[in-house]
Amino acid sequence: MAHLPQQLIDWDLQVWRYLHVEWRNDFLDAVVPYLRNQWTWAPLYLFLLLFVVGNFKKKGWLWCLFFLGTFALADQVSAHWLKPLFQRARPCNDAALAKMIHIIVPCGSGYSFPSSHAANHFALAFFMLVTFRFGRKWIAWSLVIWALLVSYAQVYVGVHFPLDVCCGALIGIIIGCFTGWLFNLKFKLIQPLQLQENKPSAY
């Protein structure tokens, strides 16, 4: 990451220090690791699958395939294409930061930039923003907050820098909007019957 402007690197380190060191407490130490744990959100994943299939039947199953494809694409781009290209060390593996690091989760041996957690979760959230229509967007906006919490947790526990999650989020937003657009192009979810019935008549 040496080719980035030094001012940007300095900003990144300063914000990271606030989120990981200065604004740390015992309560957050206990809670935040769960925000980034995939099993914490397993009931949410199950609810989404049941909700979409139950409401949209065949198109719901197609939506699930696009949902999984969105996740796979975001993970491939962030983890397998970009991380080997930039090769940025994680904060918890950076010798220069060793005295400031507070280890509360396993660090991992992978690279840091961009954050795959941020890319994956923002991709899913924005895929849902694009494909959930006709009054369903409250669910998608809730998932944007979910993606923000996961991204914050990655910085708090010391496995990513703020710039990692910001760029990961941007990648995820682009991918989620793209796959959502592709889905709507062919398989746009049908407007729920009750909303159709409530529309004012044109006559």
Phi, psi and omega in degrees: 000012184293341182280351177284152178304137183299326179297322178292319177298317179297318178298316181301314180293322181294314179295319177301318180298320178296311186289326185264329187250303188289320186259035179261144174209172185295324180296311179295324177301326182278327188267315190301320179305330179289334181294332182260002182273125184299329182287337176299324186262005181303318177299327178293316178301316181296317179300316181299314180298314180294320181296311184290314180294320181294327183269331188237006171052240185299316179294334176295320177294321177296322177299319180298321178295318177294322178302311179293322177295323177298315177299314182297319180294315180298319180292320179296313182296313186284311188276324189255340179256309189274320181301314176295335180287316184269327176052046177275133179287147175293152177306319182288350175250006182269114183300329181291341183252007188303325183284343181259342186291134175244103187279116175234353173221159175301138185287317185087158185255357183284175178280169189258329189247126355273173179283121177288327176302312181295315181300314183295314184287322177290325176299314179294317182297316182281334170301318179289324177300321182283323187267336177277117183230178174058053175090002182266358189292342178300327178293314182295319179295326175298325180284335172295317176298319176302315179296322178296318179296317179298317181295316177300318181299324180296325177283317183300319184278355172091015180262352178214156171269160177304321180296327178299313184284328178295314179290323175298318178298317180298317177300315180297319179298315180298314182293316181297320178293322180293310181291327175295319177297317179299317179297312182295332181298327185243323190234038183311131181296139183287141178296132179304142186302319183296329178285327176296319182292332182276354180292139177294142180291147180276355183249000000 
